[in-house]
Amino acid sequence: MPNVSVYIPGPRMPEADKLDRFTATCTELCTGVLKATLDNVHIIFIPVLPQGRGHSAWVEVQYRLETFRPPEVMKDFIAKVDRLVKDEFGFTARIRCFGYGAEAVHALN
């Protein structure tokens, strides 16, 4: 963790170079702001049907609760992800972060 899932309407999926830039910068935010180890950062893009309602994109971040990730750090991280989505994709995204205690995370690979 952190796992970053970016949901974008399929027809509006950005070009590969923008996805690559987003991935690079988001990785830096995860390793810098959230202090995650590089091997624990996962970022995926999920095309969705555009017929729903709400914002043009949805970003969901699942992360492990740590003492070095208090609300102020998460607020800074969210603001930077918001700016990144706007700069790279031109979308306003709904961003939600979900923190999990280590005892609640059961994982493989």
C-alpha positions in Angstrom: 0.0 0.0 0.0 -0.8 2.7 -1.1 -2.9 1.4 -3.9 -4.1 4.2 -6.2 -7.0 3.4 -8.6 -8.0 6.0 -11.1 -11.4 5.5 -12.8 -11.8 7.5 -16.1 -14.6 7.3 -18.7 -13.3 4.9 -21.4 -13.8 7.4 -24.3 -11.9 10.1 -22.3 -8.9 7.9 -21.3 -5.8 10.0 -21.7 -2.9 9.1 -24.0 -0.2 6.8 -22.7 2.3 9.6 -22.2 -0.1 11.4 -19.9 -0.7 8.2 -18.0 3.0 7.7 -17.7 3.6 11.2 -16.4 0.7 10.8 -13.9 2.2 7.5 -12.7 5.7 8.9 -12.3 4.4 12.0 -10.3 1.9 10.0 -8.3 4.6 7.5 -7.4 6.8 10.5 -6.2 3.8 11.7 -4.1 3.3 8.2 -2.6 7.0 7.8 -1.7 7.6 11.4 -0.7 4.4 12.7 1.0 3.1 9.3 2.2 6.7 7.9 2.8 5.7 4.6 1.1 8.4 2.2 -0.1 8.6 2.1 -3.9 7.8 -1.7 -4.0 4.5 -1.0 -2.1 3.1 1.6 -4.5 0.5 0.4 -7.0 -1.2 2.6 -9.5 -3.8 1.5 -12.0 -6.2 3.2 -14.5 -9.7 1.7 -14.9 -11.9 2.7 -17.9 -15.5 3.1 -16.9 -18.8 3.7 -18.7 -19.5 7.4 -19.1 -23.3 7.0 -18.6 -23.2 7.5 -14.8 -23.3 10.8 -13.0 -20.8 12.8 -10.9 -17.3 13.9 -11.6 -15.4 13.1 -14.7 -12.9 10.9 -12.8 -12.7 9.1 -9.5 -9.5 8.5 -7.6 -9.5 5.9 -4.8 -6.4 5.5 -2.6 -6.1 2.7 -0.1 -3.3 3.1 2.3 -2.0 1.7 5.6 -2.6 3.8 8.6 0.7 5.0 10.1 1.7 7.6 12.7 3.5 9.5 10.0 0.3 9.9 7.9 -1.8 12.1 10.1 -4.8 14.0 8.7 -2.6 17.0 7.7 -0.4 14.8 5.6 -3.4 13.2 3.9 -4.9 16.6 3.2 -1.7 17.7 1.5 -1.5 14.4 -0.5 -5.1 14.8 -1.7 -4.5 18.4 -2.7 -1.5 17.4 -4.7 -3.3 14.4 -6.4 -6.2 16.8 -7.2 -3.7 19.2 -8.9 -2.0 16.3 -10.7 -5.3 15.0 -12.2 -6.3 18.6 -13.3 -2.8 19.2 -14.8 -2.4 15.9 -16.6 -6.0 15.0 -17.6 -8.0 18.2 -17.4 -10.5 16.5 -15.1 -12.0 17.4 -11.7 -11.8 14.1 -9.8 -13.6 12.9 -6.8 -10.8 11.7 -4.5 -11.3 9.4 -1.6 -8.6 7.9 0.6 -9.2 4.9 2.9 -6.8 4.1 5.6 -6.5 0.6 7.1 -4.7 -0.6 10.2 -2.1 -3.2 9.7 -4.2 -5.8 11.6 -7.0 -5.3 9.1 -4.8 -5.9 6.0 -4.4 -9.5 4.7 -2.5 -9.6 1.5 -0.5 -11.7 -1.0 2.0 -10.4 -3.5 
